[in-house]
């Protein structure tokens, strides 16, 4: 299955690092968008999630706010 994963993050966010490490550990390719460097990216994240906090994870157009490995696993169809 081809999954589309985008992680909206900042360099100083511990939970963002945990989310990215989750995807790396499970060999899931993802796009990392640093919202601290781009106002446009931050606005995109806020439009998708209604949130200003990071991480915001977009998996196949489903939005997860925060680090939620169970939601990541379910949406990606990974084995538990």
Number of C-alpha atoms within 10 A of each C-alpha: 5 8 14 15 21 19 25 25 26 19 11 9 12 13 16 22 16 16 21 22 13 17 17 12 9 10 9 16 14 17 13 15 19 17 21 14 11 11 11 11 16 20 15 14 25 16 11 14 17 12 14 14 16 22 28 25 30 21 18 13 12 12 17 18 16 15 20 15 14 11 13 19 15 11 14 17 11 11 6 6
